[in-house]
Amino acid sequence: MAQRWRRLLTLTEVYGKLGRAEEGLDRLAEAFAVMESTHERWAESEAHRIRGTLLAVLGDQAGAEKSYRQALVIAERQKAIFWSLRAALDLGLWRGKAGDARSLLSPIYESFKEGLDTPFLVDAKSVLAELYPESSRIRESCCVAGDFGFVFRG
């Protein structure tokens, strides 16, 4: 069952990347059912983040906002700062307000002490450098933007 949950979550992302959001939501519903039956919650926040992105693509603004916020709440409850970072970045960028993105992303990014060269953290640093052009501390080590892959950017 654990393998099925991971496969469904991956398949959901693939459908999203292909622009087939409704099919992605169908696979995600299956993934949530498996999660409920197995009580595996390790990627619950990520599943809500992905749902937010799919709903945003479909134009369901309220649903997208709710899913992104639920992803953040779950990640914070689980003390999963990686999932928090992904949810905060997607929510902030989706809302399209620099202040929102900065206030969501900055404290989470600052909590990382290692792995700063991973693609997700490099991408987050790049976004923060754009949001904080006056901050040399963030800009100094920001080289290139990574590829988040499945992020709704507008």
LINZI-V391655 format. One record per residue. N is the residue number from 1. PHI is phi in whole degrees, 0 to 359 (* if undefined). PSI is psi in radians with two decimals (999 if undefined). BURIAL is 1 if it has 24 or more other C-alpha atoms within 12 Angstrom, else 0. Layout:
# LINZI-V391655
n->(N,N)
phi->(PHI,PHI)
psi->(PSI,PSI)
burial->(BURIAL,BURIAL)
This chain:
# LINZI-V391655
n->(1,2,3,4,5,6,7,8,9,10,11,12,13,14,15,16,17,18,19,20,21,22,23,24,25,26,27,28,29,30,31,32,33,34,35,36,37,38,39,40,41,42,43,44,45,46,47,48,49,50,51,52,53,54,55,56,57,58,59,60,61,62,63,64,65,66,67,68,69,70,71,72,73,74,75,76,77,78,79,80,81,82,83,84,85,86,87,88,89,90,91,92,93,94,95,96,97,98,99,100,101,102,103,104,105,106,107,108,109,110,111,112,113,114,115,116,117,118,119,120,121,122,123,124,125,126,127,128,129,130,131,132,133,134,135,136,137,138,139,140,141,142,143,144,145,146,147,148,149,150,151,152,153,154)
phi->(*,299,297,297,301,295,298,296,295,295,298,302,296,298,301,298,295,276,79,250,299,295,294,298,295,297,293,293,298,297,297,296,295,295,301,296,286,262,63,278,234,299,238,300,298,297,297,291,298,297,299,302,294,296,294,297,298,278,88,273,298,295,295,297,301,298,294,299,294,295,300,295,299,295,298,294,298,276,56,257,292,296,294,300,300,298,295,295,296,296,297,298,290,297,292,73,244,303,298,296,299,296,291,282,278,304,295,289,301,296,282,281,248,215,74,292,262,288,306,293,285,297,295,298,297,297,297,297,297,290,281,240,299,279,267,288,298,285,291,309,262,271,262,228,283,279,249,290,81,268,232,283,244,123)
psi->(-0.64,-0.70,-0.67,-0.74,-0.83,-0.74,-0.76,-0.70,-0.73,-0.77,-0.67,-0.79,-0.68,-0.80,-0.70,-0.77,-0.51,-0.02,0.36,1.12,-0.69,-0.71,-0.64,-0.73,-0.61,-0.79,-0.62,-0.65,-0.70,-0.73,-0.73,-0.64,-0.73,-0.72,-0.77,-0.72,-0.51,-0.24,0.39,2.16,0.23,-0.52,0.45,-0.74,-0.75,-0.67,-0.70,-0.64,-0.80,-0.72,-0.72,-0.74,-0.77,-0.73,-0.65,-0.72,-0.63,-0.06,0.17,1.46,-0.78,-0.74,-0.70,-0.84,-0.79,-0.76,-0.77,-0.77,-0.66,-0.68,-0.75,-0.78,-0.80,-0.77,-0.73,-0.71,-0.67,-0.06,0.72,1.50,-0.47,-0.84,-0.62,-0.77,-0.84,-0.79,-0.73,-0.73,-0.81,-0.77,-0.84,-0.77,-0.67,-0.73,-0.39,0.34,2.08,-0.73,-0.72,-0.84,-0.77,-0.80,-0.52,-0.78,-0.73,-0.89,-0.57,-0.80,-0.76,-0.34,-0.24,2.30,-0.27,2.95,0.37,-0.19,0.10,2.64,-0.69,-0.71,-0.59,-0.74,-0.77,-0.73,-0.68,-0.77,-0.77,-0.65,-0.64,-0.63,-0.48,1.13,-0.38,-0.14,1.82,-0.48,-0.73,-0.69,-0.61,-0.85,0.12,1.93,-1.22,2.68,2.39,-3.11,1.88,-0.35,-1.78,1.33,2.25,2.04,0.33,999)
burial->(0,0,0,0,1,1,0,1,1,0,1,1,1,1,1,1,0,0,0,0,1,1,1,1,1,0,1,1,0,1,1,1,0,1,1,0,0,0,0,0,1,1,1,1,1,1,1,1,1,1,1,1,1,1,1,1,1,0,0,0,0,0,0,1,1,0,1,1,1,1,1,1,1,1,1,0,0,0,0,1,1,1,1,1,1,1,1,1,1,1,1,1,1,1,1,0,0,0,0,0,1,1,0,1,1,1,0,1,1,0,0,0,0,0,0,0,0,0,0,1,1,1,1,1,1,1,1,1,1,0,1,0,0,0,0,0,0,1,0,0,0,1,0,0,0,0,0,1,0,1,1,1,0,0)
